[in-house]
């Protein structure tokens, strides 16, 4: 029984990986930079993304977001306040997004009309780990209120991510967060990861994160020979 379960899981992941490669190629052809944002529930994904979307739009960039959640479109409605194109994926209990859900949601979208696409994954530090969504960068968020040991409890998620974003820095003192230990724990499971410290409420650290995103898009366009938008 165990062997059969593993074979089924491997088949699902293999299919997802093939579809993700196809979607990644579509994104590259269109010159869209894609970030997959993962975290536990309540870490501040929506608040941070709303701020990032708003600031990118204010700078003239064409941005969009796809939001995954088990139920409700609450987060999608919040992100839409930024003025960005936003679409909701309701998973009806599934604890992660799979690439076919994202592909279906993008049907009818003109990817050539976008510079950035953000995928807000379902709040979970386990299941989304295994599913490639065709993104360029996976960002794992960790709030100061969650505890310094989360990277040690969920090492695979942090190890598989490209950047770590510590959120709600305005609450760090009130939560008695040991930021030094939190950073050390993140780096212990992924030494190459880049860490950003942000507050969606005050805006602290957000410019550095946006600058990183802009640099990554420029590098992607340079490597794929897609001319940047004027």
Secondary structure, DSSP 8 states (H G I E B T S, - for coil): -HHHHHHHHHHHHHHHHHHHHHHHHHHHHHT-EEEEEE--TTSSHHHHHHHHHHHHHHTT--EEEEEEESS-SHHHHHHHTTT-EEEEEE-TT-SS--HHHHHHHTTT--GGG-SEEEEE--S-SSGGGG---S-SEEEEEEETTS-TTHHHHTHHHHHT-SEEEEE-GGGTTTTT--HHHHHHHHHHH-TT-EEEE--TTT-TTHHHHHHHHHHHHHHHHHHHT-----
